[in-house]
Amino acid sequence: MAAIGNLRHRPVRRLTQLYAGLVLYGVSMALMIRSGLGLDPWDVFHQGLSRRTGLSFGTVTIAVGALVLLLWIPLRQRPGIGTVSNVLVIGLVVDATLAVLPAGGPLAVRGGLLVAGIVANGAATGMYIGARLGPGPRDGLMTGYVARRPGRSIRLVRTVIEVTVLALGWLLGGTVGAGTVAYALTIGPLTQFFLPVFTVAGPEAPAPGRVEPLPAA
């Protein structure tokens, strides 16, 4: 595995981009929540757990991220500073944003929140992955599993995991709707667009035109 935690190359740029991306990711999640039109699979699961446990959305996000990170151990994955930061920062930011962002309102406003949230999520994914300081815990779970079993398709593994958490989240009371479908259809192309833009080229990363994007967080 590459030395994803090495900060000798352009540390200020990479750390700034990492944390800006994680903050934007948390804001994007809050925008989609406030739209009330549906969430991505993992956030449907987080919301369902939040409603069942009474814990805040951000707290549940942090707890699930930490538990997923434990699954890296048998996969022999090495987390980077970006991985640990992903677990903590996104959950704190989404709670802070929800505290100041009122619920949707008219459908047009809610639709705007959804679109803004999805686009921001794609940009945020490109930023924090492009910093090359470690994938998110959910990304690493998928890529680590495929690395240990080369015959498996990452697309298939991702689909199985996300369908599972989506179903569990829906059963727990998470919001599934048009936004869930819109996210599934657009997040791949958005990440494909933003990742080359934000990838920090250098000794630890290929040139932007040669980047192979990872799945979204």
C-alpha positions in Angstrom: 0.0 0.0 0.0 1.3 3.5 -0.8 2.6 5.7 1.9 -0.6 7.8 2.0 0.3 9.4 5.2 3.6 10.9 4.0 3.4 14.7 4.4 6.8 15.6 3.1 5.4 16.6 -0.3 3.3 19.9 -0.2 2.0 19.4 3.3 0.3 22.8 3.6 -1.6 22.4 0.4 -2.6 18.8 1.1 -3.7 19.4 4.7 -5.6 22.5 3.8 -7.4 20.7 1.0 -8.1 17.7 3.1 -9.8 19.6 5.9 -11.6 21.9 3.5 -12.9 18.8 1.7 -14.1 17.2 5.0 -15.8 20.3 6.1 -17.6 20.7 2.8 -18.5 17.0 2.9 -20.2 17.5 6.3 -22.0 20.6 5.0 -23.2 18.7 1.9 -24.7 15.9 4.1 -26.6 18.5 6.1 -28.0 20.1 2.9 -29.3 16.8 1.8 -30.8 16.0 5.2 -32.6 19.4 5.3 -34.0 18.8 1.8 -36.0 15.9 3.1 -35.9 14.3 -0.3 -33.7 11.3 0.3 -30.1 10.6 1.3 -27.3 8.5 0.1 -27.2 4.9 1.3 -24.8 5.3 4.2 -26.7 8.4 5.4 -30.0 6.7 5.3 -28.4 4.2 7.6 -27.0 6.9 9.9 -30.3 8.7 10.0 -32.2 5.5 10.8 -29.8 4.8 13.7 -30.0 8.4 14.9 -33.8 8.2 15.0 -33.8 4.9 16.8 -31.1 5.8 19.4 -31.8 9.4 20.0 -28.2 10.3 19.3 -27.4 13.1 16.9 -26.7 12.4 13.3 -23.1 13.5 13.6 -22.5 11.3 16.6 -23.9 8.3 14.8 -21.7 9.1 11.8 -18.6 9.2 13.9 -19.5 5.9 15.8 -20.2 4.0 12.5 -17.1 5.4 11.0 -15.0 4.2 13.9 -16.6 0.7 13.8 -16.0 0.4 10.1 -12.4 1.4 10.7 -12.0 -1.5 13.0 -12.9 -3.8 10.1 -9.7 -2.6 8.4 -7.7 -4.6 10.8 -8.3 -8.1 9.3 -8.0 -6.5 5.8 -4.5 -5.2 6.8 -5.4 -1.7 5.7 -3.3 1.2 7.0 -5.3 4.4 7.8 -3.8 7.8 7.0 -4.3 11.1 8.8 -7.2 11.7 6.3 -8.9 8.5 7.4 -8.9 9.4 11.1 -9.9 13.0 10.3 -12.7 11.7 8.1 -14.2 9.8 11.1 -14.1 12.9 13.4 -14.5 16.0 11.3 -17.5 15.1 9.1 -19.6 14.1 12.0 -18.8 17.3 14.0 -19.5 19.5 10.9 -22.8 17.9 10.0 -24.1 18.5 13.5 -22.9 22.1 13.5 -24.5 22.8 10.1 -27.8 21.1 11.1 -27.9 23.4 14.2 -27.9 26.5 12.0 -29.6 25.3 8.8 -33.4 25.4 9.0 -35.5 22.6 7.4 -36.4 22.9 3.7 -39.7 24.7 3.2 -41.2 24.9 -0.3 -40.4 22.0 -2.7 -38.3 24.3 -4.9 -36.1 25.3 -2.0 -35.7 21.7 -0.9 -34.8 20.7 -4.4 -32.2 23.4 -4.4 -30.8 22.1 -1.2 -30.6 18.6 -2.6 -28.8 19.7 -5.8 -26.4 21.9 -3.9 -25.7 19.0 -1.5 -25.0 16.4 -4.2 -22.7 18.7 -6.1 -20.9 19.8 -3.0 -20.5 16.1 -2.0 -18.9 15.3 -5.3 -16.5 18.3 -5.0 -15.7 17.4 -1.3 -15.0 13.8 -2.3 -12.5 14.9 -5.0 -10.8 17.3 -2.5 -10.2 14.9 0.4 -9.3 11.9 -1.8 -7.2 14.1 -4.0 -5.1 15.2 -1.0 -3.8 11.7 -0.9 -3.7 11.5 2.9 -5.9 8.4 3.3 -9.3 7.3 2.1 -12.5 7.5 4.2 -13.2 4.4 6.4 -16.1 3.3 4.1 -13.9 3.7 1.0 -11.1 1.7 2.5 -13.4 -1.1 3.5 -14.4 -1.6 -0.1 -11.0 -1.2 -1.7 -9.3 -3.2 1.1 -11.7 -6.1 0.6 -11.1 -6.2 -3.1 -7.3 -5.9 -2.6 -7.5 -9.1 -0.5 -9.7 -10.8 -3.0 -8.5 -9.7 -6.4 -11.2 -11.6 -8.3 -14.0 -9.5 -6.8 -15.3 -6.4 -8.6 -15.1 -3.2 -6.6 -18.3 -2.1 -8.3 -20.1 -5.3 -7.1 -18.6 -5.1 -3.6 -19.7 -1.4 -3.3 -23.2 -2.3 -4.6 -23.6 -5.1 -2.1 -22.5 -3.0 0.8 -24.5 0.0 -0.1 -27.7 -1.9 -0.8 -27.3 -3.6 2.5 -26.9 -0.4 4.5 -29.7 1.3 2.5 -32.1 -1.5 3.3 -31.1 -1.5 7.0 -31.4 2.3 7.2 -34.8 2.3 5.5 -36.0 -0.4 8.0 -34.7 1.8 10.8 -36.6 4.9 9.5 -34.1 6.6 7.4 -35.3 8.8 4.5 -35.3 7.1 1.1 -36.6 9.2 -1.9 -35.8 10.9 -5.1 -32.6 12.3 -3.6 -31.4 8.8 -3.0 -31.8 7.9 -6.7 -30.3 11.3 -7.8 -27.3 10.7 -5.7 -26.7 7.2 -7.0 -26.9 8.4 -10.6 -24.8 11.5 -10.3 -22.1 11.0 -7.6 -19.9 8.8 -9.8 -19.7 11.3 -12.7 -19.3 14.2 -10.3 -16.4 12.5 -8.5 -14.9 11.6 -11.8 -15.0 15.3 -12.8 -13.7 16.8 -9.5 -11.0 14.3 -8.6 -8.6 15.1 -11.4 -9.1 18.8 -10.6 -8.1 18.4 -6.9 -5.5 15.6 -7.1 -2.2 16.9 -5.8 0.3 15.4 -8.2 3.8 14.5 -7.0 5.9 11.6 -5.7 2.8 10.0 -4.1 0.3 10.6 -6.8 0.0 10.3 -10.6 -0.6 13.3 -12.7 -4.3 14.5 -12.6 -5.1 13.1 -16.1 -4.2 9.6 -14.9 -6.2 9.5 -11.7 -8.4 6.5 -11.0 -11.2 7.7 -8.7 -12.2 5.8 -5.6 -15.8 5.4 -4.6 -17.5 8.2 -2.7 -17.5 8.2 1.2 
